[in-house]
Amino acid sequence: MAVDKDDRQRHLPAGRKAQLVAFVADAGQVTVAELAERFKVSIDTVRRDLDRLASEGALVRTYGGAVSLATAYRVDSAVEQRLAFMEKEKETIATLAAELVQDASTIMINGGTTTLATARRLSGHRDLTIATNNLLIPGALPISAIRDIYFFGGTVRQLTLATYGPVSFRTADGADLDITCDLALIGVGAVSADAGFTTSNLAEAAMMQAMIARAARVAILADSSKFDRRLFAQVSDLSAADYLITDAPPPAPLLETLEAAGVEVITPSSAPRPR
């Protein structure tokens, strides 16, 4: 009986991996179980294949599966899609970011799913004042941790569930209030040595710039899939940040540029920081 070429290759590592990449690219996002069923191999085999392909830059590994490069780096994906992407890495970053927050401090937090994960990690804190443009954050903040919550008004962007407008508040007579914060937690879309921190939307970039300008300390939150990439709008040079909080060390050239810019890179392997 003749054996189809695709069936023969499916059981060869090189052939299977090539088909796996093509399948992930076509589907956009897949789980380990789906791939094991599709290629008739064990879950452990799929995990090994995905790990190797991720290390080769052919796809992006996620908790429980993988996504195609096109899906991973799509500049405008909806919140529900981004919540499931790099979920484990975001939780790692959130835990590290929460360690920078001091009780009784004032924090600015921008839109994004990594900052949302950080808000959920603040249950061990007290008397925090939070100012944000992220529509999801007020409901995610632990009640016991919060003294006051302020929300920046502006245009609501439904895709990201965040507002975009001035980082300011006004008195009853219309005068602008001068506001500052102790720490700005800023999630960005990309990090590179030449472009600094970037995002995909101009209005979003302007709002993030304003938050950074009003902060005594700035922590940039970015998972490792965002390294050595550049998006449409620059948020700031690398030197504007005090910290880069991420799930894995950046590539050596980027790490050297960050250190030269005075940015402390915080990863799970870094020494724990006292609050």
For each residue, the residues with C-beta under 8 A, 3 or more apart:
1:
2:
3: 7 8
4: 7 8
5: 8 9
6: 9 10 19
7: 3 4 10 11
8: 3 4 5 11 12 15
9: 5 6 12 14 15 16 18 19
10: 6 7 15 16 19 39 40
11: 7 8 15 16 40
12: 8 9 15 16
13: 16 17 49
14: 9 17 18
15: 8 9 10 11 12 18 19
16: 9 10 11 12 13 19 20 39 41 49
17: 13 14 20 21 49 52 53
18: 9 14 15 21 22
19: 6 9 10 15 16 22 23 39
20: 16 17 23 24 35 39 46 49 50 53
21: 17 18 24 25 53 58 59
22: 18 19 25 26
23: 19 20 26 27 30 35 38
24: 20 21 27 28 29 30 35 59 66 67 68
25: 21 22 28 59 68 69 70
26: 22 23 68
27: 23 24 30 68
28: 24 25 67 68 70 71
29: 24 62 65 66 67 68 71 84 85
30: 23 24 27 34 35 65 66 67
31: 34 35 64 65
32: 35 36 43 46 47 50 64 65
33: 36 37 43
34: 30 31 37 38 65
35: 20 23 24 30 31 32 38 39 46 49 50 65 66
36: 32 33 39 40 41 42 43 45 46
37: 33 34 40
38: 23 34 35
39: 10 16 19 20 35 36 46
40: 10 11 36 37
41: 16 36 45 46
42: 36 45 46
43: 32 33 36 46 47
44: 47 48
45: 36 41 42 48 49
46: 20 32 35 36 39 41 42 43 49 50
47: 32 43 44 50 51
48: 44 45 51 52
49: 13 16 17 20 35 45 46 52 53
50: 20 32 35 46 47 53 54 59 61 65 66
51: 47 48 54 55 61
52: 17 48 49 55 56
53: 17 20 21 49 50 56 58 59 66
54: 50 51 57 58 59 60 61 66
55: 51 52
56: 52 53
57: 54 69
58: 21 53 54 69
59: 21 24 25 50 53 54 66 67 68 69 72
60: 54 66 67 68 69 71 72 86 225
61: 50 51 54 66
62: 29 65 66 67 84 85 86 87 88
63: 86 87 88
64: 31 32
65: 29 30 31 32 34 35 50 62
66: 24 29 30 35 50 53 54 59 60 61 62
67: 24 28 29 30 59 60 62 71 72 85
68: 24 25 26 27 28 29 59 60 71 72
69: 25 57 58 59 60 72 73
70: 25 28 73 74
71: 28 29 60 67 68 74 77 85
72: 59 60 67 68 69 85 225
73: 69 70 225 229
74: 70 71 77
75: 189 200 231 232
76: 159 160 200 201
77: 71 74 81 82 85
78: 81 82 159 160
79: 82 83 113 136 159 160 161
80: 83 84
81: 77 78 84 85
82: 77 78 79 85 112 113
83: 79 80 87 113 116
84: 29 62 80 81 87
85: 29 62 67 71 72 77 81 82 113
86: 60 62 63 89 90 223 225 247
87: 62 63 83 84 90 91
88: 62 63 91 92 247
89: 86 92 93 223 224 225 247 248
90: 86 87 93 94 113 114 117 223
91: 87 88 94 95 117
92: 88 89 95 96 247 268
93: 89 90 96 97 114 117 118 221 222 223 245 246 247
94: 90 91 97 98 114 117 118 120 121 221
95: 91 92 98 99 121
96: 92 93 99 100 245 266 267 268 270
97: 93 94 100 101 118 121 185 219 221 245
98: 94 95 101 118 121 122 124 125
99: 95 96 272 273 274 275
100: 96 97 183 217 219 243 245 266 273 275
101: 97 98 105 107 122 125 128 183 275
102: 105 182 183 275
103: 125 126 127 128 275
104: 126 127 128 147
105: 101 102 128 129 181 182 183
106: 128 129 130 131 180 181 182 183
107: 101 128 129 130 131 181 182 183 184 185
108: 130 131 132 167 181 183 184 185 211 214 215
109: 115 118 119 130 131 132 134 137 184 185
110: 115 132 133 134 162 184 185 186 187 204 207 208 211
111: 115 132 133 134 135 160 161 162 163 187 204
112: 82 115 116 134 160 162 187 221
113: 79 82 83 85 90 116 117 187
114: 90 93 94 117 118 187 221 222 223
115: 109 110 111 112 118 119 134 137 185 186 187 221
116: 83 112 113 119 120 134 136 137 140
117: 90 91 93 94 113 114 120 121
118: 93 94 97 98 109 114 115 121 122 185 221
119: 109 115 116 122 130 134 137 140 141
120: 94 116 117 123 140 141 142
121: 94 95 97 98 117 118
122: 98 101 118 119 125 128 141 142 145
123: 120 142 144 145
124: 98 145
125: 98 101 103 122 128 145 275
126: 103 104 144 145
127: 103 104 147
128: 101 103 104 105 106 107 122 125 145 146 147
129: 105 106 107 146 147 148 149 150
130: 106 107 108 109 119 137 141 146 148 149 150
131: 106 107 108 109 149 150 151 152 179 181
132: 108 109 110 111 137 138 149 150 151 152
133: 110 111 151 152 154 162 163 164 165 167 207
134: 109 110 111 112 115 116 119 137 161 162
135: 111 138 156 161 162 163
136: 79 116 139 140 161
137: 109 115 116 119 130 132 134 140 141
138: 132 135 141 149 151
139: 136
140: 116 119 120 136 137
141: 119 120 122 130 137 138 145 146 149
142: 120 122 123 145 146
143: 146
144: 123 126
145: 122 123 124 125 126 128 141 142
146: 128 129 130 141 142 143 149
147: 104 127 128 129
148: 129 130
149: 129 130 131 132 138 141 146
150: 129 130 131 132 169
151: 131 132 133 138 163
152: 131 132 133 163 165 166 167 168 207
153: 163 165
154: 133 163 164 165 166 207
155: 163 164 165 203
156: 135 161 162 163
157: 160 161 162 163 164 201 203 204
158: 161
159: 76 78 79
160: 76 78 79 111 112 157 204
161: 79 111 134 135 136 156 157 158
162: 110 111 112 133 134 135 156 157 204
163: 111 133 135 151 152 153 154 155 156 157
164: 133 154 155 157 201 203 204 206 207
165: 133 152 153 154 155 203 207
166: 152 154 210
167: 108 133 152 179 207 210 211 214
168: 152 176 177 179
169: 150 176 177 179
170: 174 175 176 177
171: 174 175 177
172:
173:
174: 170 171
175: 170 171
176: 168 169 170
177: 168 169 170 171
178:
179: 131 167 168 169 214
180: 106 214 215 216
181: 105 106 107 108 131 184 211 214 215 216
182: 102 105 106 107 215 216 217
183: 100 101 102 105 106 107 108 215 216 217 218 219
184: 107 108 109 110 181 211 212 214 215 217 218 219
185: 97 107 108 109 110 115 118 219 221
186: 110 115 197 208 211 212 218 219 220 221 235 241
187: 110 111 112 113 114 115 220 221 222
188: 191 197 198 199 208 220 221 222 226 235
189: 75 198 199 200 226 229 231
190: 195 197 198 199 222 226 229 230 231
191: 188 196 197 198 220 222 226 227 228 229 238 244 250 254
192: 195 196 198 227 228 229 230 254
193: 228 238 253 254 257 258
194: 230
195: 190 192 198 230 234
196: 191 192 234 235 236 237 238 240
197: 186 188 190 191 220 222 234 235 236 237 238 240 241
198: 188 189 190 191 192 195 205 229 230 231 232 233 234 235
199: 188 189 190 204 205 208 231 232 233 235
200: 75 76 189 204 231 232 233
201: 76 157 164 204 205 232 233
202: 205 206 232 233
203: 155 157 164 165 206 207
204: 110 111 157 160 162 164 199 200 201 207 208 233
205: 198 199 201 202 208 209 233 234 235
206: 164 202 203 209 210
207: 110 133 152 154 164 165 167 203 204 210 211
208: 110 186 188 199 204 205 211 212 235 236
209: 205 206 212 213 235 236
210: 166 167 206 207 213 214
211: 108 110 167 181 184 186 207 208 214 215
212: 184 186 208 209 215 218 235 236 240 241
213: 209 210
214: 108 167 179 180 181 184 210 211
215: 108 180 181 182 183 184 211 212 218
216: 180 181 182 183
217: 100 182 183 184 242 243
218: 183 184 186 212 215 240 241 242 243
219: 97 100 183 184 185 186 241 242 243 244 245
220: 186 187 188 191 197 241 243 244 245 263
221: 93 94 97 112 114 115 118 185 186 187 188 245 246
222: 93 114 187 188 190 191 197 226 227 244 245 246
223: 86 89 90 93 114 226 246 247
224: 89 227 246 247 248 250
225: 60 72 73 86 89
226: 188 189 190 191 222 223 229
227: 191 192 222 224 246 250 251 254
228: 191 192 193 251 254
229: 73 189 190 191 192 198 226
230: 190 192 194 195 198
231: 75 189 190 198 199 200
232: 75 198 199 200 201 202
233: 198 199 200 201 202 204 205
234: 195 196 197 198 205 237
235: 186 188 196 197 198 199 205 208 209 212 240
236: 196 197 208 209 212 239 240 241
237: 196 197 234 240 261
238: 191 193 196 197 241 257 258 261 263
239: 236 261 262 263
240: 196 197 212 218 235 236 237
241: 186 197 212 218 219 220 236 238 244 261 263
242: 217 218 219 262 263 264
243: 100 217 218 219 220 263 264 265 266
244: 191 219 220 222 241 250 258 263 264 265 266
245: 93 96 97 100 219 220 221 222 266 267
246: 93 221 222 223 224 227 249 250 265 266 267
247: 86 88 89 92 93 223 224 267 268
248: 89 224 267 268
249: 246 255 265 267 269
250: 191 224 227 244 246 254 255 258 265
251: 227 228 254 255
252: 255 256
253: 193 256 257
254: 191 192 193 227 228 250 251 257 258
255: 249 250 251 252 258 259 265
256: 252 253 259 260
257: 193 238 253 254 260 261
258: 193 238 244 250 254 255 261 263 265
259: 255 256 262 263 265
260: 256 257
261: 237 238 239 241 257 258
262: 239 242 259
263: 220 238 239 241 242 243 244 258 259
264: 242 243 244
265: 243 244 246 249 250 255 258 259 270
266: 96 100 243 244 245 246 270 273
267: 96 245 246 247 248 249 270
268: 92 96 247 248
269: 249
270: 96 265 266 267 273
271:
272: 99
273: 99 100 266 270
274: 99
275: 99 100 101 102 103 125
